[in-house]
């Protein structure tokens, strides 16, 4: 299933992704640090959603209390709860 999540407190404004059978695919951030967000998406490709959350949740960017990877973890968590 395809999801879109509006990010908060980071340079990116949205993250889109798919979760099928608990596997994350096609992660795409809108805005943000292009190379970094592409890298995060590529590293998460084909990974179990729970593992993505475990690895990315709580990562901080510049003292903001969140980051694009953390926002992806929040987005996946939200998607799995709905």
N, C-alpha and C positions, 0 to 999 in steps of 0.2 A: 504494500500500500504506500502511496506517495504522501508526504507530509511537508508542510511549510511552517516555519516557526519564526516569529519576529523577535530578533535578538534585543538585548538591553545592556547598556553600559559598555559597548564595544564599538569598534569602527564599522564592522559589518552590520547590515540592517536586517538581513534575513538569511536563514539557512533552509535549504530544501534537501530532502533525502527520501529514500525508500527503505522500508523494512518489510522483508518477506521471509516468513518462517524463522523470524528472530535474527536475520542477517541484514546488515546495513549495506546499502549500495547507493551509488549516484549522488554523493554528497556535493552540494554546490552552495557556496556562500555568495551573497550579493554584497559588494563592496568589501572593505577590509584589506588587509595586506595580501595581495593577490597570490604571491608565491607561497606564503605560509598557509593560507586557507586551501589552496590547491593541494599542498602537501598533506595537510590534515585529512582532506577528503580521500586522497590516494591511499594513505596509510589505513584508513578505516574501511576501505572497500573490501567487502566479503567477510568482515569481522562480525562476530556475534555482538548483538546490541548491548548485552550486559557487560561484555569485555570493553567495549568502547566507553561506556559510562565509567567503569572502574578505572580505566587509564586516564581519562580526560577530566573527570569531575574535580573541581577545586583548583585547576591551573589558573594562576593569576597573571595578568598583563599590566605591568607598570603601576601596581598598587591599586588597580581598579576594583579588586575583589572578584573579578571574573575575567574571562578571555574568550576568544572565539572557540577554542576547543571546549572550554567549560560550558559555553552556550550550546554547543552541539550536544554535550552530555545532557544538559537540561532539556533540550528539545527531544532527544530520544526517550528520556525518562517520561516526559509529558505524553509523547506518542504512545508509549507502551501502557500508560495508565488509562488512556482514553479508549 
